Amino acid sequence: MTDPKRYFFCGIGGSGMLPLALILADQGHIIEGSDRSLDQGRTPAKFEYLRARGIRLYPQDGSGVTSPEQVVVASAAVEDTVPDIAAALRVGAKRMSRAQMLSALFNAAPTAIGVAGTSGKSTTTGMIAWILHHAGKSPTVMNGAVMKNFQTPEALFASSLVGSSGIFVSEVDESDGSIAGYNPRVAVVSNISLDHKSMDELRALFGGFAARAETVVLNLDNDETARMAGDFPEAITYSLSHPEAQLFASRIFPGADGINFSVCDRTSNTEADIRLKTPGLHNASNALAAIAAAMACGVRLGEAAAALREFTGIARRFDVIGTEGGVTVIDDFGHNPDKIAATLRTVNQFPGRVLVMFQPHGFGPLRNMRREFAECFAENLDAEDILLMPEPAYFGGTVDRSVSSADLAADIRALGRHAEALGDRAACGARLMELAEPGDRILVMGARDDTLTTFAEELLARLAARRPDAAEPA
């Protein structure tokens, strides 16, 4: 690169920031950054990894922003009073939001594949990435989660990939409205449901996103995306239940550790068997979306099926941490009603009680989706299952905290299911140790907090310490 730029990422450890920073670093730019979690000593392995990649880290006190040549990348929600932003204003450094930075890279790519939807974006993006990589297409990929297929000892946080072709694959976010800034060549819309915005707003955002694309991929199993299909008659459609879809799955055999099915492409009249190592009907649906996007890039159905047999999943998406004493611990990103329901439906297909530790991903989402959360848990927890909740994730700032986890727990109990609000995660961990018995599955669920994985790992270690032989010499 002849003209490297200097970027400073405020919040560089975030799931959307880290892969973007790594893509720019791999393209030869100078990357620096800060993060509140770094200052608090949280997830140190992540920041050591960034340092090992040549990225210089600073306290989030403004000391890293010293030159007008720097471009400061921060969430649009970060206020001017945050020290890094105040320093940028003081020295005259340009500011860009994460979405502006990503969309600039995305829109410049000859073949931009945007993966949109309320749920399943990271998994679908990871599947597309692996299929294209497996087919020798050398994509650049921006994901909001670690793609296990690309993890190595040197790339533990493999949420990005830099390829040599003009293909750029990225999940795009509707929650902040930034989806409006992306101009995809291939637009994947997997599902639309209530999350951060009203349905009218979501319909407008997703509809506009699809209208800007050459190829549109739509899920007929979701009412809202099926409705969109009427506006896009040339769309590639997929389904687990509608045989008229171009890509249709049949002979579906779910298992505890994967799902097998056949997929037929009605356009070419070809068929292939898919064997996924990631369980759940929702992952079969994600696979169909990924196949459709890959086909738009010239990958044959058989090639895509072969790649998916080797797909090992996405971190924190039904991520089995391990089993000790007959108790299995699963780490999951489920944080909105659709994601939570998909995970609970998957785990409850098989015997065993489910113990859920759900940390709401903020006071705002809890307040806005209180009724939907309550109905979701009431409908998808069995009578013997138990839900435990600490207070929502909170990292400072001014926010309406009038609705608490205790309110949601009361709503769920009123609907006939067992829910307890215990104040903090330590209390939830102690309660899980009291409850856990052989045959149980512990689900750790939530978003916006990387330490949930550490919590899940610690639970597994505590279960191991309960074994009768745990204290015996090795």
C-alpha beads as a LAMMPS data file, in Angstrom:
LAMMPS data file: protein, C-alpha beads

474 atoms
473 bonds

1 atom types
1 bond types

-500.0 500.0 xlo xhi
-500.0 500.0 ylo yhi
-500.0 500.0 zlo zhi

Masses

1 110.0

Atoms # bond

1 1 1 0.000 0.000 0.000
2 1 1 1.466 3.344 -1.047
3 1 1 -0.617 5.570 1.193
4 1 1 -1.306 4.002 4.601
5 1 1 -3.638 5.957 6.836
6 1 1 -3.637 6.182 10.608
7 1 1 -6.834 4.991 12.324
8 1 1 -7.642 5.186 16.027
9 1 1 -10.474 2.916 17.208
10 1 1 -12.348 4.040 20.316
11 1 1 -13.720 0.757 21.704
12 1 1 -11.411 -1.424 19.616
13 1 1 -12.322 -4.601 21.497
14 1 1 -15.997 -4.499 20.488
15 1 1 -17.379 -7.281 18.338
16 1 1 -17.951 -4.901 15.442
17 1 1 -14.794 -2.844 15.916
18 1 1 -12.138 -5.545 16.286
19 1 1 -12.624 -7.255 12.894
20 1 1 -12.819 -3.903 11.108
21 1 1 -9.563 -2.813 12.758
22 1 1 -7.916 -6.088 11.730
23 1 1 -9.064 -5.745 8.103
24 1 1 -7.560 -2.256 7.924
25 1 1 -4.369 -3.475 9.611
26 1 1 -4.050 -6.323 7.116
27 1 1 -4.466 -3.789 4.316
28 1 1 -1.377 -1.970 5.595
29 1 1 -2.888 0.876 7.587
30 1 1 -1.570 2.013 10.992
31 1 1 -4.055 1.007 13.677
32 1 1 -4.241 2.264 17.261
33 1 1 -7.023 2.121 19.789
34 1 1 -8.464 2.169 23.280
35 1 1 -11.164 0.276 25.108
36 1 1 -12.949 0.603 28.424
37 1 1 -12.622 -3.164 28.931
38 1 1 -8.847 -2.842 28.601
39 1 1 -8.823 -0.187 31.325
40 1 1 -10.967 -2.425 33.533
41 1 1 -8.737 -5.481 33.012
42 1 1 -11.485 -7.465 31.262
43 1 1 -10.761 -10.049 28.503
44 1 1 -6.974 -9.472 28.574
45 1 1 -6.298 -12.211 25.988
46 1 1 -8.128 -10.197 23.352
47 1 1 -5.969 -7.135 23.859
48 1 1 -2.744 -9.165 23.921
49 1 1 -3.843 -10.577 20.584
50 1 1 -4.316 -7.079 19.175
51 1 1 -0.878 -6.030 20.412
52 1 1 0.614 -9.123 18.793
53 1 1 -0.895 -7.946 15.515
54 1 1 1.067 -4.696 15.787
55 1 1 -1.795 -2.575 17.102
56 1 1 -0.837 -0.028 19.756
57 1 1 -3.304 0.333 22.621
58 1 1 -3.865 3.277 24.949
59 1 1 -5.994 3.987 28.018
60 1 1 -9.358 5.466 27.063
61 1 1 -8.304 8.873 28.367
62 1 1 -7.581 10.740 25.153
63 1 1 -3.819 10.152 25.306
64 1 1 -3.810 8.143 22.073
65 1 1 -5.377 10.868 19.938
66 1 1 -2.695 13.452 19.271
67 1 1 -2.635 14.275 15.557
68 1 1 -4.983 15.727 12.936
69 1 1 -3.712 12.957 10.627
70 1 1 -5.559 10.350 12.680
71 1 1 -9.045 9.167 11.749
72 1 1 -10.954 8.362 14.946
73 1 1 -13.429 5.519 14.483
74 1 1 -16.124 5.248 17.141
75 1 1 -19.702 4.187 17.545
76 1 1 -22.154 6.875 16.503
77 1 1 -23.543 6.712 20.052
78 1 1 -20.245 7.780 21.651
79 1 1 -20.646 11.306 23.001
80 1 1 -18.291 14.241 22.473
81 1 1 -17.454 14.227 26.190
82 1 1 -15.683 10.851 25.941
83 1 1 -11.960 11.690 26.299
84 1 1 -10.879 10.184 22.959
85 1 1 -13.558 12.137 21.104
86 1 1 -12.805 15.320 23.028
87 1 1 -9.142 14.885 22.058
88 1 1 -10.107 14.382 18.404
89 1 1 -12.064 17.633 18.458
90 1 1 -9.162 19.398 20.148
91 1 1 -6.469 18.302 17.665
92 1 1 -8.692 18.406 14.578
93 1 1 -8.713 14.660 13.848
94 1 1 -11.444 13.432 11.529
95 1 1 -14.156 11.286 13.116
96 1 1 -15.974 8.391 11.433
97 1 1 -18.552 6.012 12.812
98 1 1 -17.876 2.299 12.593
99 1 1 -20.743 1.961 10.122
100 1 1 -19.338 4.742 7.904
101 1 1 -15.925 3.077 7.872
102 1 1 -17.306 -0.370 7.114
103 1 1 -19.758 0.826 4.469
104 1 1 -16.965 2.709 2.683
105 1 1 -14.944 -0.509 2.390
106 1 1 -18.053 -2.531 1.538
107 1 1 -19.359 -0.176 -1.146
108 1 1 -15.941 0.010 -2.818
109 1 1 -15.810 -3.766 -3.352
110 1 1 -16.722 -5.063 -6.842
111 1 1 -18.807 -7.872 -5.331
112 1 1 -20.275 -6.858 -1.976
113 1 1 -22.406 -9.439 -0.178
114 1 1 -24.466 -7.989 2.675
115 1 1 -26.030 -10.313 5.224
116 1 1 -29.010 -8.746 6.973
117 1 1 -31.706 -9.988 9.323
118 1 1 -32.728 -9.757 12.927
119 1 1 -31.131 -13.133 13.721
120 1 1 -28.533 -15.453 12.228
121 1 1 -26.295 -12.849 10.569
122 1 1 -22.992 -13.948 12.081
123 1 1 -23.557 -17.649 11.402
124 1 1 -24.730 -17.031 7.837
125 1 1 -21.774 -14.723 7.210
126 1 1 -19.404 -17.367 8.562
127 1 1 -20.968 -20.042 6.360
128 1 1 -20.677 -17.844 3.255
129 1 1 -17.066 -17.078 4.159
130 1 1 -16.184 -20.751 4.508
131 1 1 -17.972 -21.816 1.310
132 1 1 -16.244 -19.100 -0.736
133 1 1 -12.860 -19.832 0.864
134 1 1 -13.325 -23.573 0.277
135 1 1 -14.174 -22.840 -3.385
136 1 1 -10.998 -20.785 -3.839
137 1 1 -12.816 -17.449 -4.112
138 1 1 -10.554 -15.687 -1.544
139 1 1 -13.145 -13.369 0.050
140 1 1 -12.608 -10.510 2.463
141 1 1 -14.969 -11.010 5.395
142 1 1 -16.213 -8.805 8.211
143 1 1 -18.065 -10.750 10.899
144 1 1 -19.350 -9.785 14.318
145 1 1 -18.202 -13.074 15.856
146 1 1 -15.257 -15.461 15.745
147 1 1 -15.392 -17.930 12.830
148 1 1 -14.031 -21.214 14.177
149 1 1 -12.931 -22.479 10.763
150 1 1 -10.422 -19.644 10.536
151 1 1 -9.130 -19.842 14.119
152 1 1 -5.472 -20.708 14.594
153 1 1 -3.068 -20.212 17.538
154 1 1 -1.972 -17.025 15.738
155 1 1 -5.548 -15.908 14.991
156 1 1 -7.620 -16.652 18.085
157 1 1 -10.111 -13.852 17.377
158 1 1 -10.791 -14.746 13.737
159 1 1 -13.783 -12.505 13.132
160 1 1 -12.293 -11.092 9.939
161 1 1 -10.553 -12.342 6.825
162 1 1 -8.662 -10.485 4.115
163 1 1 -8.740 -12.068 0.660
164 1 1 -7.297 -11.240 -2.717
165 1 1 -10.516 -11.192 -4.759
166 1 1 -13.045 -8.399 -5.077
167 1 1 -15.580 -10.241 -2.906
168 1 1 -16.417 -8.525 0.388
169 1 1 -18.808 -10.334 2.742
170 1 1 -20.205 -8.517 5.766
171 1 1 -23.093 -8.671 8.130
172 1 1 -24.966 -5.361 8.200
173 1 1 -26.870 -3.916 11.111
174 1 1 -30.417 -2.638 11.123
175 1 1 -30.537 -1.815 14.836
176 1 1 -28.922 1.612 14.406
177 1 1 -30.294 2.242 10.930
178 1 1 -26.820 1.999 9.368
179 1 1 -28.044 -0.672 6.922
180 1 1 -29.247 2.297 4.856
181 1 1 -25.621 3.131 4.003
182 1 1 -24.767 -0.190 2.325
183 1 1 -25.062 -0.807 -1.423
184 1 1 -24.842 -4.573 -1.866
185 1 1 -24.471 -6.498 -5.065
186 1 1 -25.964 -9.490 -3.231
187 1 1 -28.449 -8.747 -0.426
188 1 1 -29.349 -11.566 1.977
189 1 1 -32.354 -10.953 4.234
190 1 1 -32.911 -13.940 6.496
191 1 1 -35.666 -12.709 8.801
192 1 1 -37.292 -9.560 10.119
193 1 1 -38.717 -9.362 13.619
194 1 1 -39.014 -6.872 16.453
195 1 1 -35.688 -6.029 18.040
196 1 1 -34.492 -2.413 18.313
197 1 1 -36.912 -0.619 15.972
198 1 1 -40.602 -0.649 15.056
199 1 1 -41.776 -3.019 12.332
200 1 1 -42.576 -0.105 10.001
201 1 1 -39.028 1.211 10.345
202 1 1 -37.582 -2.262 9.824
203 1 1 -39.658 -2.888 6.693
204 1 1 -38.416 0.360 5.182
205 1 1 -34.773 -0.354 6.038
206 1 1 -34.730 -3.946 4.789
207 1 1 -36.776 -3.080 1.710
208 1 1 -34.395 -0.292 0.752
209 1 1 -31.382 -2.553 1.315
210 1 1 -32.792 -5.190 -1.034
211 1 1 -33.816 -2.611 -3.650
212 1 1 -30.188 -1.465 -4.013
213 1 1 -28.937 -5.000 -4.834
214 1 1 -28.542 -6.874 -8.115
215 1 1 -29.343 -10.209 -6.458
216 1 1 -31.701 -10.608 -3.504
217 1 1 -31.881 -13.690 -1.263
218 1 1 -35.056 -14.092 0.811
219 1 1 -36.353 -16.562 3.384
220 1 1 -39.921 -17.725 2.698
221 1 1 -40.253 -19.169 6.219
222 1 1 -40.353 -15.717 7.801
223 1 1 -43.608 -13.816 7.301
224 1 1 -41.954 -10.452 6.739
225 1 1 -39.286 -11.656 4.273
226 1 1 -41.893 -13.784 2.482
227 1 1 -43.931 -10.596 2.032
228 1 1 -40.855 -8.923 0.542
229 1 1 -40.632 -11.696 -2.064
230 1 1 -43.685 -10.189 -3.750
231 1 1 -41.690 -7.008 -4.390
232 1 1 -38.658 -8.919 -5.699
233 1 1 -39.931 -11.582 -8.114
234 1 1 -36.385 -12.390 -9.317
235 1 1 -35.132 -13.100 -5.793
236 1 1 -33.459 -16.362 -4.867
237 1 1 -35.837 -17.783 -2.259
238 1 1 -35.176 -20.537 0.254
239 1 1 -37.287 -22.481 2.703
240 1 1 -37.559 -25.435 5.045
241 1 1 -41.313 -25.692 4.485
242 1 1 -42.332 -24.130 1.143
243 1 1 -41.524 -26.422 -1.811
244 1 1 -41.970 -23.558 -4.267
245 1 1 -38.769 -21.895 -2.993
246 1 1 -35.798 -22.072 -5.346
247 1 1 -33.728 -23.740 -2.600
248 1 1 -35.861 -26.178 -0.638
249 1 1 -34.745 -28.388 2.241
250 1 1 -36.305 -31.802 2.789
251 1 1 -35.590 -35.047 4.647
252 1 1 -34.490 -33.053 7.688
253 1 1 -32.961 -35.094 10.524
254 1 1 -32.030 -33.012 13.596
255 1 1 -29.493 -34.326 16.093
256 1 1 -28.089 -33.143 19.403
257 1 1 -24.790 -32.171 17.782
258 1 1 -25.819 -31.317 14.222
259 1 1 -28.510 -31.511 11.582
260 1 1 -28.704 -33.395 8.266
261 1 1 -30.953 -32.549 5.330
262 1 1 -31.201 -32.535 1.562
263 1 1 -31.465 -29.380 -0.511
264 1 1 -32.901 -29.115 -3.995
265 1 1 -32.178 -26.264 -6.385
266 1 1 -35.325 -26.054 -8.489
267 1 1 -33.676 -23.796 -11.087
268 1 1 -30.947 -26.281 -12.058
269 1 1 -32.850 -29.360 -10.851
270 1 1 -29.853 -30.458 -8.776
271 1 1 -29.798 -31.873 -5.267
272 1 1 -27.196 -32.264 -2.522
273 1 1 -27.036 -33.680 0.994
274 1 1 -25.978 -31.334 3.791
275 1 1 -24.458 -32.547 7.057
276 1 1 -24.033 -29.687 9.500
277 1 1 -22.061 -29.964 12.733
278 1 1 -24.117 -27.099 14.172
279 1 1 -27.554 -28.194 15.472
280 1 1 -30.966 -26.617 15.033
281 1 1 -33.467 -25.917 12.294
282 1 1 -32.361 -22.288 12.318
283 1 1 -28.898 -23.395 11.222
284 1 1 -30.368 -25.410 8.375
285 1 1 -32.089 -22.185 7.313
286 1 1 -28.836 -20.217 7.685
287 1 1 -27.121 -22.799 5.483
288 1 1 -29.693 -22.320 2.716
289 1 1 -29.126 -18.547 2.819
290 1 1 -25.367 -19.069 2.614
291 1 1 -25.704 -21.486 -0.316
292 1 1 -27.856 -18.970 -2.184
293 1 1 -25.318 -16.166 -1.677
294 1 1 -22.427 -18.425 -2.736
295 1 1 -24.334 -19.521 -5.850
296 1 1 -24.658 -15.843 -6.784
297 1 1 -20.832 -15.832 -6.847
298 1 1 -20.624 -18.853 -9.126
299 1 1 -20.289 -21.653 -6.575
300 1 1 -22.152 -24.851 -7.509
301 1 1 -24.581 -26.479 -5.089
302 1 1 -22.401 -29.568 -4.680
303 1 1 -19.350 -27.432 -3.863
304 1 1 -21.297 -25.509 -1.231
305 1 1 -22.617 -28.721 0.331
306 1 1 -19.096 -30.160 0.561
307 1 1 -17.832 -26.998 2.286
308 1 1 -20.673 -26.956 4.813
309 1 1 -19.817 -30.477 5.934
310 1 1 -16.569 -28.954 7.246
311 1 1 -18.160 -25.858 8.802
312 1 1 -17.328 -25.900 12.520
313 1 1 -19.457 -23.004 13.691
314 1 1 -19.294 -19.564 15.260
315 1 1 -18.113 -18.745 18.769
316 1 1 -20.958 -18.088 21.218
317 1 1 -23.567 -19.530 18.841
318 1 1 -24.704 -22.699 20.630
319 1 1 -21.046 -23.135 21.556
320 1 1 -20.595 -26.283 23.661
321 1 1 -17.930 -25.422 26.240
322 1 1 -17.814 -28.979 27.587
323 1 1 -19.421 -31.608 29.800
324 1 1 -18.475 -32.440 33.382
325 1 1 -20.305 -34.761 35.744
326 1 1 -23.026 -35.308 33.174
327 1 1 -23.763 -31.553 32.942
328 1 1 -23.157 -29.806 29.611
329 1 1 -22.350 -26.086 29.512
330 1 1 -23.338 -24.149 26.372
331 1 1 -22.370 -20.531 25.628
332 1 1 -24.844 -18.676 23.412
333 1 1 -25.298 -15.163 22.035
334 1 1 -29.107 -15.330 22.313
335 1 1 -30.311 -11.909 23.437
336 1 1 -33.489 -11.092 21.530
337 1 1 -36.671 -13.184 21.537
338 1 1 -36.048 -14.786 18.127
339 1 1 -32.492 -15.863 18.956
340 1 1 -33.462 -17.117 22.404
341 1 1 -36.407 -19.102 21.014
342 1 1 -34.230 -20.730 18.333
343 1 1 -31.674 -21.868 20.907
344 1 1 -34.282 -23.124 23.380
345 1 1 -36.147 -25.003 20.638
346 1 1 -32.887 -26.677 19.650
347 1 1 -31.869 -27.732 23.147
348 1 1 -35.358 -28.883 24.155
349 1 1 -35.581 -31.334 21.255
350 1 1 -33.498 -33.698 23.364
351 1 1 -33.874 -35.091 26.906
352 1 1 -32.625 -33.243 29.939
353 1 1 -33.529 -30.242 32.032
354 1 1 -32.328 -26.804 30.877
355 1 1 -30.859 -24.300 33.334
356 1 1 -30.606 -20.865 31.710
357 1 1 -28.494 -17.951 32.925
358 1 1 -29.733 -15.031 30.800
359 1 1 -28.123 -11.628 31.173
360 1 1 -30.233 -9.003 29.329
361 1 1 -28.025 -6.979 26.989
362 1 1 -29.108 -3.619 28.358
363 1 1 -31.785 -1.827 30.350
364 1 1 -33.182 -0.262 27.176
365 1 1 -33.764 -3.546 25.315
366 1 1 -35.205 -5.090 28.471
367 1 1 -37.669 -2.227 28.820
368 1 1 -38.576 -2.177 25.116
369 1 1 -39.017 -5.940 24.722
370 1 1 -40.205 -6.884 28.200
371 1 1 -43.446 -8.478 27.011
372 1 1 -41.767 -10.300 24.104
373 1 1 -39.029 -11.635 26.397
374 1 1 -41.599 -12.947 28.875
375 1 1 -43.673 -14.640 26.190
376 1 1 -40.568 -16.117 24.559
377 1 1 -39.316 -17.757 27.743
378 1 1 -42.797 -18.905 28.785
379 1 1 -43.369 -20.554 25.412
380 1 1 -39.953 -22.170 25.027
381 1 1 -39.007 -23.276 28.554
382 1 1 -40.376 -26.616 29.703
383 1 1 -42.041 -26.957 33.098
384 1 1 -38.914 -28.379 34.750
385 1 1 -36.520 -25.812 33.232
386 1 1 -35.201 -22.949 35.376
387 1 1 -34.265 -19.418 34.294
388 1 1 -31.845 -17.306 36.347
389 1 1 -31.100 -13.651 35.635
390 1 1 -28.658 -11.062 36.954
391 1 1 -29.273 -7.399 36.262
392 1 1 -28.764 -6.308 32.620
393 1 1 -25.335 -5.571 31.177
394 1 1 -24.434 -1.999 32.116
395 1 1 -21.135 -0.239 31.418
396 1 1 -21.974 3.257 32.612
397 1 1 -23.757 6.269 31.191
398 1 1 -27.239 7.630 31.621
399 1 1 -29.992 5.123 30.919
400 1 1 -33.531 4.519 32.126
401 1 1 -33.195 1.688 34.667
402 1 1 -36.844 1.605 35.694
403 1 1 -37.383 -1.969 34.442
404 1 1 -35.181 -4.622 36.034
405 1 1 -34.569 -8.334 35.683
406 1 1 -36.810 -8.832 38.720
407 1 1 -39.722 -7.364 36.735
408 1 1 -39.118 -9.760 33.855
409 1 1 -38.791 -12.724 36.221
410 1 1 -42.145 -11.842 37.775
411 1 1 -43.735 -11.661 34.314
412 1 1 -42.396 -15.095 33.420
413 1 1 -43.573 -16.649 36.701
414 1 1 -47.028 -15.177 36.045
415 1 1 -47.017 -17.092 32.750
416 1 1 -46.294 -20.368 34.536
417 1 1 -42.536 -20.838 34.239
418 1 1 -39.741 -20.861 36.828
419 1 1 -37.675 -17.654 36.782
420 1 1 -35.431 -16.095 39.434
421 1 1 -33.711 -12.691 39.468
422 1 1 -30.596 -12.915 41.624
423 1 1 -28.962 -9.518 41.263
424 1 1 -25.546 -10.443 39.918
425 1 1 -23.716 -13.186 38.045
426 1 1 -21.901 -14.490 41.103
427 1 1 -25.228 -15.301 42.737
428 1 1 -26.423 -16.941 39.506
429 1 1 -23.271 -19.066 39.388
430 1 1 -23.719 -20.227 42.974
431 1 1 -27.368 -21.074 42.312
432 1 1 -26.441 -23.044 39.183
433 1 1 -24.001 -25.115 41.227
434 1 1 -26.800 -25.857 43.699
435 1 1 -29.185 -26.894 40.948
436 1 1 -27.043 -28.731 38.399
437 1 1 -27.509 -32.500 38.208
438 1 1 -26.348 -35.135 35.694
439 1 1 -28.330 -34.807 32.485
440 1 1 -28.832 -31.036 32.812
441 1 1 -27.773 -28.533 30.164
442 1 1 -26.620 -25.105 31.375
443 1 1 -27.201 -22.316 28.844
444 1 1 -25.287 -19.062 29.354
445 1 1 -27.052 -16.451 27.223
446 1 1 -26.555 -12.766 26.498
447 1 1 -24.754 -10.198 24.338
448 1 1 -22.512 -7.121 24.595
449 1 1 -20.380 -8.774 27.263
450 1 1 -17.400 -10.943 26.301
451 1 1 -16.945 -12.079 29.897
452 1 1 -20.026 -14.301 29.545
453 1 1 -17.746 -16.849 27.855
454 1 1 -15.365 -16.659 30.810
455 1 1 -18.344 -17.200 33.111
456 1 1 -19.352 -20.316 31.140
457 1 1 -15.792 -21.660 31.295
458 1 1 -15.672 -21.050 35.045
459 1 1 -18.939 -22.962 35.484
460 1 1 -17.428 -25.939 33.685
461 1 1 -14.346 -25.772 35.925
462 1 1 -16.553 -25.693 39.036
463 1 1 -18.482 -28.710 37.775
464 1 1 -15.191 -30.536 37.208
465 1 1 -14.110 -29.699 40.767
466 1 1 -17.224 -31.463 42.088
467 1 1 -16.173 -34.837 40.675
468 1 1 -15.274 -37.392 43.362
469 1 1 -11.834 -37.868 41.837
470 1 1 -11.131 -34.161 41.371
471 1 1 -8.954 -33.883 44.472
472 1 1 -6.960 -37.044 43.816
473 1 1 -3.320 -36.728 42.660
474 1 1 -2.784 -36.887 38.905

Bonds

1 1 1 2
2 1 2 3
3 1 3 4
4 1 4 5
5 1 5 6
6 1 6 7
7 1 7 8
8 1 8 9
9 1 9 10
10 1 10 11
11 1 11 12
12 1 12 13
13 1 13 14
14 1 14 15
15 1 15 16
16 1 16 17
17 1 17 18
18 1 18 19
19 1 19 20
20 1 20 21
21 1 21 22
22 1 22 23
23 1 23 24
24 1 24 25
25 1 25 26
26 1 26 27
27 1 27 28
28 1 28 29
29 1 29 30
30 1 30 31
31 1 31 32
32 1 32 33
33 1 33 34
34 1 34 35
35 1 35 36
36 1 36 37
37 1 37 38
38 1 38 39
39 1 39 40
40 1 40 41
41 1 41 42
42 1 42 43
43 1 43 44
44 1 44 45
45 1 45 46
46 1 46 47
47 1 47 48
48 1 48 49
49 1 49 50
50 1 50 51
51 1 51 52
52 1 52 53
53 1 53 54
54 1 54 55
55 1 55 56
56 1 56 57
57 1 57 58
58 1 58 59
59 1 59 60
60 1 60 61
61 1 61 62
62 1 62 63
63 1 63 64
64 1 64 65
65 1 65 66
66 1 66 67
67 1 67 68
68 1 68 69
69 1 69 70
70 1 70 71
71 1 71 72
72 1 72 73
73 1 73 74
74 1 74 75
75 1 75 76
76 1 76 77
77 1 77 78
78 1 78 79
79 1 79 80
80 1 80 81
81 1 81 82
82 1 82 83
83 1 83 84
84 1 84 85
85 1 85 86
86 1 86 87
87 1 87 88
88 1 88 89
89 1 89 90
90 1 90 91
91 1 91 92
92 1 92 93
93 1 93 94
94 1 94 95
95 1 95 96
96 1 96 97
97 1 97 98
98 1 98 99
99 1 99 100
100 1 100 101
101 1 101 102
102 1 102 103
103 1 103 104
104 1 104 105
105 1 105 106
106 1 106 107
107 1 107 108
108 1 108 109
109 1 109 110
110 1 110 111
111 1 111 112
112 1 112 113
113 1 113 114
114 1 114 115
115 1 115 116
116 1 116 117
117 1 117 118
118 1 118 119
119 1 119 120
120 1 120 121
121 1 121 122
122 1 122 123
123 1 123 124
124 1 124 125
125 1 125 126
126 1 126 127
127 1 127 128
128 1 128 129
129 1 129 130
130 1 130 131
131 1 131 132
132 1 132 133
133 1 133 134
134 1 134 135
135 1 135 136
136 1 136 137
137 1 137 138
138 1 138 139
139 1 139 140
140 1 140 141
141 1 141 142
142 1 142 143
143 1 143 144
144 1 144 145
145 1 145 146
146 1 146 147
147 1 147 148
148 1 148 149
149 1 149 150
150 1 150 151
151 1 151 152
152 1 152 153
153 1 153 154
154 1 154 155
155 1 155 156
156 1 156 157
157 1 157 158
158 1 158 159
159 1 159 160
160 1 160 161
161 1 161 162
162 1 162 163
163 1 163 164
164 1 164 165
165 1 165 166
166 1 166 167
167 1 167 168
168 1 168 169
169 1 169 170
170 1 170 171
171 1 171 172
172 1 172 173
173 1 173 174
174 1 174 175
175 1 175 176
176 1 176 177
177 1 177 178
178 1 178 179
179 1 179 180
180 1 180 181
181 1 181 182
182 1 182 183
183 1 183 184
184 1 184 185
185 1 185 186
186 1 186 187
187 1 187 188
188 1 188 189
189 1 189 190
190 1 190 191
191 1 191 192
192 1 192 193
193 1 193 194
194 1 194 195
195 1 195 196
196 1 196 197
197 1 197 198
198 1 198 199
199 1 199 200
200 1 200 201
201 1 201 202
202 1 202 203
203 1 203 204
204 1 204 205
205 1 205 206
206 1 206 207
207 1 207 208
208 1 208 209
209 1 209 210
210 1 210 211
211 1 211 212
212 1 212 213
213 1 213 214
214 1 214 215
215 1 215 216
216 1 216 217
217 1 217 218
218 1 218 219
219 1 219 220
220 1 220 221
221 1 221 222
222 1 222 223
223 1 223 224
224 1 224 225
225 1 225 226
226 1 226 227
227 1 227 228
228 1 228 229
229 1 229 230
230 1 230 231
231 1 231 232
232 1 232 233
233 1 233 234
234 1 234 235
235 1 235 236
236 1 236 237
237 1 237 238
238 1 238 239
239 1 239 240
240 1 240 241
241 1 241 242
242 1 242 243
243 1 243 244
244 1 244 245
245 1 245 246
246 1 246 247
247 1 247 248
248 1 248 249
249 1 249 250
250 1 250 251
251 1 251 252
252 1 252 253
253 1 253 254
254 1 254 255
255 1 255 256
256 1 256 257
257 1 257 258
258 1 258 259
259 1 259 260
260 1 260 261
261 1 261 262
262 1 262 263
263 1 263 264
264 1 264 265
265 1 265 266
266 1 266 267
267 1 267 268
268 1 268 269
269 1 269 270
270 1 270 271
271 1 271 272
272 1 272 273
273 1 273 274
274 1 274 275
275 1 275 276
276 1 276 277
277 1 277 278
278 1 278 279
279 1 279 280
280 1 280 281
281 1 281 282
282 1 282 283
283 1 283 284
284 1 284 285
285 1 285 286
286 1 286 287
287 1 287 288
288 1 288 289
289 1 289 290
290 1 290 291
291 1 291 292
292 1 292 293
293 1 293 294
294 1 294 295
295 1 295 296
296 1 296 297
297 1 297 298
298 1 298 299
299 1 299 300
300 1 300 301
301 1 301 302
302 1 302 303
303 1 303 304
304 1 304 305
305 1 305 306
306 1 306 307
307 1 307 308
308 1 308 309
309 1 309 310
310 1 310 311
311 1 311 312
312 1 312 313
313 1 313 314
314 1 314 315
315 1 315 316
316 1 316 317
317 1 317 318
318 1 318 319
319 1 319 320
320 1 320 321
321 1 321 322
322 1 322 323
323 1 323 324
324 1 324 325
325 1 325 326
326 1 326 327
327 1 327 328
328 1 328 329
329 1 329 330
330 1 330 331
331 1 331 332
332 1 332 333
333 1 333 334
334 1 334 335
335 1 335 336
336 1 336 337
337 1 337 338
338 1 338 339
339 1 339 340
340 1 340 341
341 1 341 342
342 1 342 343
343 1 343 344
344 1 344 345
345 1 345 346
346 1 346 347
347 1 347 348
348 1 348 349
349 1 349 350
350 1 350 351
351 1 351 352
352 1 352 353
353 1 353 354
354 1 354 355
355 1 355 356
356 1 356 357
357 1 357 358
358 1 358 359
359 1 359 360
360 1 360 361
361 1 361 362
362 1 362 363
363 1 363 364
364 1 364 365
365 1 365 366
366 1 366 367
367 1 367 368
368 1 368 369
369 1 369 370
370 1 370 371
371 1 371 372
372 1 372 373
373 1 373 374
374 1 374 375
375 1 375 376
376 1 376 377
377 1 377 378
378 1 378 379
379 1 379 380
380 1 380 381
381 1 381 382
382 1 382 383
383 1 383 384
384 1 384 385
385 1 385 386
386 1 386 387
387 1 387 388
388 1 388 389
389 1 389 390
390 1 390 391
391 1 391 392
392 1 392 393
393 1 393 394
394 1 394 395
395 1 395 396
396 1 396 397
397 1 397 398
398 1 398 399
399 1 399 400
400 1 400 401
401 1 401 402
402 1 402 403
403 1 403 404
404 1 404 405
405 1 405 406
406 1 406 407
407 1 407 408
408 1 408 409
409 1 409 410
410 1 410 411
411 1 411 412
412 1 412 413
413 1 413 414
414 1 414 415
415 1 415 416
416 1 416 417
417 1 417 418
418 1 418 419
419 1 419 420
420 1 420 421
421 1 421 422
422 1 422 423
423 1 423 424
424 1 424 425
425 1 425 426
426 1 426 427
427 1 427 428
428 1 428 429
429 1 429 430
430 1 430 431
431 1 431 432
432 1 432 433
433 1 433 434
434 1 434 435
435 1 435 436
436 1 436 437
437 1 437 438
438 1 438 439
439 1 439 440
440 1 440 441
441 1 441 442
442 1 442 443
443 1 443 444
444 1 444 445
445 1 445 446
446 1 446 447
447 1 447 448
448 1 448 449
449 1 449 450
450 1 450 451
451 1 451 452
452 1 452 453
453 1 453 454
454 1 454 455
455 1 455 456
456 1 456 457
457 1 457 458
458 1 458 459
459 1 459 460
460 1 460 461
461 1 461 462
462 1 462 463
463 1 463 464
464 1 464 465
465 1 465 466
466 1 466 467
467 1 467 468
468 1 468 469
469 1 469 470
470 1 470 471
471 1 471 472
472 1 472 473
473 1 473 474
